[in-house]
């Protein structure tokens, strides 16, 4: 808490003097008695003690009014961010092969998509000043979340990703095409697609090579990420003997993904485990940064009423009590 007029708080130094002033002005009345011995044993009445306590309310209310006059304020510092920014579309493969359990996370076997969701969520939280969007592709491709600065909403969409939601096959070209369509009319300083897949293009009418040329024409960089181990990957399958692990060969088109990145002036990454996948997104995070002009200003909320209203209440209580039950009769 701060005060707009802190110098007024110096008036609080005068309060002890105001308390002592009535005592200094008291006059001693002379009454002749043969002896005061009996009167000394008579203590002050309860009403007198209460009245003195009520009079103290006056000084407390004065103190509160002085604090209120100094204008107490509670402030916070909002940020104003001015940046040309980076517009980033996260294109995530949700095809059936993302069920593979070859990317361990914290010592636990999890599907590729589960690990990708956690890593991508970390990336989103680190890009608070940029617009981000989400494209999902499998056999089909569609926009799951348009470009937005509301990263809380985007994180909810990431959490809702499911294997097979766009079909079990892989349309890499369509994923790039839908993402590029979202970016083509924007005027951001940098437009980026981060495409993650664990397979090769086997669906869709738009080839990855053609999609890369379109992205290049639109000045869109494509970072390609291949996720998956190098050994046959385990899949948990339902068999006549119950759930069993079935191992399948990894089929990632690294050559094609590398060409997409080269054509669009992006970069190709290979992630064979959860740790390396996290490192990939951290490296991309470092590559795509722009200068951010940040201004801060202080915004205050006046809290004068916190002190003025109690002071007024104390004055009312004192006035009522001193003119009714504890009224002094001269």
C-alpha distance (Angstrom), angle and dihedral (degrees) to the residues before:
residue distance angle dihedral
X1 . . .
X2 3.80 . .
X3 3.82 134.9 .
X4 3.79 126.7 -126.9
X5 3.84 91.6 -153.1
X6 3.81 104.7 25.3
X7 3.82 93.0 164.1
X8 3.82 89.1 74.0
X9 3.81 88.2 67.9
X10 3.82 86.5 74.8
X11 3.80 86.5 77.0
X12 3.79 87.6 72.7
X13 3.83 87.0 72.9
X14 3.81 88.6 66.0
X15 3.81 94.3 57.2
X16 3.84 96.0 82.6
X17 3.79 87.8 54.3
X18 3.80 91.4 52.2
X19 3.79 89.5 51.1
X20 3.80 92.7 50.0
X21 3.84 95.9 43.4
X22 3.85 97.2 78.3
X23 3.81 89.5 49.9
X24 3.81 92.0 52.8
X25 3.79 92.0 48.7
X26 3.82 95.2 53.0
X27 3.83 113.9 117.1
X28 3.77 123.8 -148.3
X29 3.80 114.5 -125.3
X30 3.83 115.9 -145.2
X31 3.79 115.7 -137.1
X32 3.81 121.3 170.4
X33 3.80 114.3 -126.4
X34 3.74 128.2 160.4
X35 3.83 90.8 -131.4
X36 3.85 136.8 2.9
X37 3.78 93.4 -165.0
X38 3.82 94.5 106.0
X39 3.81 94.3 43.8
X40 3.82 92.3 55.9
X41 3.79 89.7 63.7
X42 3.80 90.8 58.1
X43 3.85 109.4 92.2
X44 3.79 125.6 -154.5
X45 3.79 114.6 -77.1
X46 3.81 121.6 -106.6
X47 3.81 90.1 -114.9
X48 3.79 90.6 56.6
X49 3.79 91.7 51.2
X50 3.82 91.2 48.8
X51 3.79 90.4 48.1
X52 3.80 91.0 53.8
X53 3.79 88.8 50.4
X54 3.81 90.4 50.9
X55 3.79 90.7 51.3
X56 3.82 88.1 56.4
X57 3.81 87.7 63.1
X58 3.79 87.6 67.8
X59 3.78 92.4 60.2
X60 3.80 92.5 43.9
X61 3.81 90.2 52.5
X62 3.83 89.6 49.4
X63 3.80 90.0 52.9
X64 3.80 91.2 50.2
X65 3.83 91.0 48.8
X66 3.81 90.6 51.9
X67 3.82 90.5 52.1
X68 3.82 90.4 46.9
X69 3.83 90.4 50.4
X70 3.81 89.0 55.1
X71 3.85 87.0 62.3
X72 3.80 105.9 -126.1
X73 3.80 112.6 -145.1
X74 3.76 137.2 -171.6
X75 3.80 113.5 -153.3
X76 3.77 140.8 -173.0
X77 3.78 130.0 -168.8
X78 3.82 115.2 -125.9
X79 3.79 119.5 -166.3
X80 3.76 126.5 -128.1
X81 3.81 109.7 -157.2
X82 3.77 121.0 -162.3
X83 3.79 114.3 -175.5
X84 3.76 139.8 140.6
X85 3.80 84.1 -135.2
X86 3.77 136.6 -170.5
X87 3.80 122.0 -86.6
X88 3.78 110.0 -149.8
X89 3.79 129.6 -174.1
X90 3.79 115.1 -162.5
X91 3.81 107.5 -149.6
X92 3.81 109.0 -165.1
X93 3.80 127.1 -171.3
X94 3.83 111.9 -133.6
X95 3.80 97.2 172.5
X96 3.80 122.2 137.4
X97 3.81 93.7 -92.7
X98 3.82 89.1 67.6
X99 3.82 85.8 79.0
X100 3.81 89.2 78.2
X101 3.81 113.3 122.0
X102 3.80 99.5 -147.5
X103 3.83 99.4 109.8
X104 3.77 107.6 78.0
X105 3.81 118.4 -158.6
X106 3.81 120.6 -161.2
X107 3.79 90.5 -16.7
X108 3.80 93.3 -53.9
X109 3.80 127.7 111.7
X110 3.77 110.5 -117.2
X111 3.78 134.6 165.4
X112 3.77 119.3 -94.3
X113 3.79 90.8 -112.0
X114 3.82 93.3 52.7
X115 3.79 91.1 53.6
X116 3.82 91.6 44.4
X117 3.82 90.8 53.0
X118 3.80 91.7 54.7
X119 3.81 94.5 45.7
X120 3.81 94.1 45.3
X121 3.81 90.1 48.6
X122 3.81 89.3 56.0
X123 3.80 89.5 50.7
X124 3.82 91.5 51.4
X125 3.80 92.9 51.3
X126 3.81 89.9 53.4
X127 3.84 93.1 54.5
X128 3.79 100.4 62.2
X129 3.83 94.6 147.3
X130 3.82 98.1 50.4
X131 3.77 134.7 78.6
X132 3.78 112.0 -115.0
X133 3.79 132.7 -173.5
X134 3.79 137.8 -178.9
X135 3.81 130.7 -130.3
X136 3.80 120.1 -176.0
X137 3.78 121.6 -157.5
X138 3.79 137.3 -179.0
X139 3.78 120.3 127.6
X140 3.81 85.2 -21.1
X141 3.79 131.4 28.0
X142 3.81 128.8 -140.3
X143 3.79 141.8 158.6
X144 3.79 110.0 -96.7
X145 3.82 94.3 179.5
X146 3.83 126.8 7.8
X147 3.80 121.0 -134.8
X148 3.79 109.6 -64.9
X149 3.79 143.7 160.1
X150 3.80 89.1 -144.8
X151 3.77 95.4 95.2
X152 3.80 91.9 173.1
X153 3.80 89.6 68.0
X154 3.80 91.5 44.9
X155 3.81 91.0 52.3
X156 3.80 89.0 53.6
X157 3.82 90.1 54.4
X158 3.81 89.9 49.2
X159 3.79 89.9 52.9
X160 3.82 90.5 51.9
X161 3.82 94.7 55.9
X162 3.79 112.7 123.2
X163 3.78 133.5 -173.2
X164 3.80 111.3 -100.7
X165 3.82 95.7 14.3
X166 3.84 88.6 128.2
X167 3.80 96.2 31.6
X168 3.79 134.0 -77.9
X169 3.81 99.4 -90.2
X170 3.83 127.5 73.6
X171 3.81 125.7 -109.4
X172 3.80 103.3 178.6
X173 3.81 93.5 165.3
X174 3.81 91.8 53.0
X175 3.81 90.8 49.1
X176 3.80 91.2 54.8
X177 3.81 91.4 43.5
X178 3.83 94.9 53.3
X179 3.81 91.3 45.2
X180 3.82 92.4 48.6
X181 3.80 90.4 49.8
X182 3.81 88.7 57.3
X183 3.80 91.7 52.7
X184 3.79 103.7 37.0
X185 3.84 99.6 90.3
X186 3.79 96.8 41.1
X187 3.80 124.6 105.5
X188 3.80 99.6 -149.8
X189 3.80 118.0 143.9
X190 3.79 89.5 -119.9
X191 3.82 129.0 22.0
X192 3.79 116.7 -165.4
X193 3.80 139.4 179.0
X194 3.79 117.9 -162.3
X195 3.78 105.4 -163.0
X196 3.79 119.6 -168.4
X197 3.79 122.5 -171.9
X198 3.79 140.1 151.9
X199 3.80 99.3 -155.1
X200 3.76 146.7 31.1
X201 3.78 132.8 -81.8
X202 3.85 110.0 -83.6
X203 3.81 102.8 146.7
X204 3.80 141.1 45.4
X205 3.78 132.0 54.5
X206 3.83 96.2 -105.0
X207 3.79 114.1 79.9
X208 3.82 119.7 -139.9
X209 3.82 90.7 -119.8
X210 3.81 92.3 54.3
X211 3.81 91.4 44.8
X212 3.81 89.4 52.2
X213 3.81 91.0 52.9
X214 3.81 90.1 51.2
X215 3.82 90.7 50.3
X216 3.79 90.6 49.2
X217 3.82 91.2 51.8
X218 3.83 89.1 52.6
X219 3.85 91.9 48.7
X220 3.78 91.6 -114.2
X221 3.80 119.7 149.2
X222 3.79 117.2 -144.3
X223 3.78 120.2 -154.5
X224 3.79 109.1 -164.9
X225 3.80 122.0 -155.6
X226 3.81 122.9 -168.5
X227 3.81 110.4 -158.7
X228 3.80 123.4 -164.8
X229 3.78 142.5 71.8
X230 3.78 126.5 -84.6
X231 3.81 95.8 -122.5
X232 3.85 126.2 71.2
X233 3.81 106.2 -68.6
X234 3.83 124.0 -126.6
X235 3.81 118.7 -121.3
X236 3.80 121.8 -171.3
X237 3.82 105.0 -129.3
X238 3.79 133.1 179.5
X239 3.82 108.8 -121.2
X240 3.80 134.6 170.3
X241 3.82 86.2 -93.8
X242 3.80 93.1 52.9
X243 3.81 128.0 -99.9
X244 3.79 112.0 -12.5
X245 3.79 135.6 171.3
X246 3.80 111.7 -109.5
X247 3.81 117.4 -168.6
X248 3.80 121.5 -141.6
X249 3.80 131.2 -178.6
X250 3.79 118.3 -101.6
X251 3.82 111.6 -114.1
X252 3.80 109.6 -170.6
X253 3.79 120.9 158.6
X254 3.80 96.0 -137.7
X255 3.79 92.9 163.5
X256 3.80 92.5 55.0
X257 3.81 93.3 45.8
X258 3.78 91.0 49.0
X259 3.83 90.9 51.7
X260 3.82 91.6 50.7
X261 3.80 90.3 53.8
X262 3.81 93.0 45.8
X263 3.81 94.8 49.4
X264 3.81 93.4 49.7
X265 3.83 95.6 42.4
X266 3.79 90.2 -111.4
X267 3.77 130.0 119.5
X268 3.81 137.2 -106.1
X269 3.82 122.0 -131.6
X270 3.79 133.0 -172.1
X271 3.81 119.7 -153.6
X272 3.79 115.4 -172.3
X273 3.81 97.2 171.6
X274 3.80 141.0 16.0
X275 3.81 94.4 -91.8
X276 3.79 94.2 52.5
X277 3.81 90.9 45.8
X278 3.79 89.6 55.2
X279 3.82 89.5 48.3
X280 3.81 90.4 51.9
X281 3.80 93.5 56.7
X282 3.78 91.2 43.9
X283 3.81 89.8 53.4
X284 3.80 91.4 49.2
X285 3.80 88.5 48.5
X286 3.80 88.6 56.6
X287 3.81 94.0 45.8
X288 3.80 96.1 52.7
X289 3.78 105.8 55.8
X290 3.81 130.1 129.5
X291 3.77 133.1 -167.4
X292 3.79 110.5 -88.5
X293 3.78 120.9 -156.0
X294 3.77 107.0 -151.5
X295 3.79 126.3 -171.3
X296 3.77 125.4 -174.7
X297 3.78 130.2 -163.1
X298 3.77 132.8 -179.5
X299 3.78 118.2 -118.4
X300 3.79 117.8 -166.1
X301 3.77 134.5 -157.8
X302 3.81 113.3 -151.7
X303 3.82 111.5 -127.3
X304 3.82 97.5 -175.9
X305 3.80 91.7 123.6
X306 3.82 90.8 59.8
X307 3.83 87.1 72.3
X308 3.81 105.2 22.1
X309 3.81 96.4 57.2
X310 3.85 95.4 50.6
X311 3.83 88.4 47.2
X312 3.79 90.8 53.0
X313 3.80 90.7 47.2
X314 3.82 91.4 51.9
X315 3.83 91.4 50.2
X316 3.80 90.4 51.7
X317 3.82 92.3 48.3
X318 3.82 91.9 48.5
X319 3.81 93.2 47.7
X320 3.80 94.1 48.4
X321 3.82 94.7 47.0
X322 3.82 95.5 44.7
X323 3.80 91.3 50.6
X324 3.80 97.1 44.8
X325 3.80 126.9 24.6
X326 3.82 96.8 8.2
X327 3.77 98.7 35.1
X328 3.81 114.0 149.5
X329 3.75 115.5 -131.3
X330 3.82 113.2 -155.3
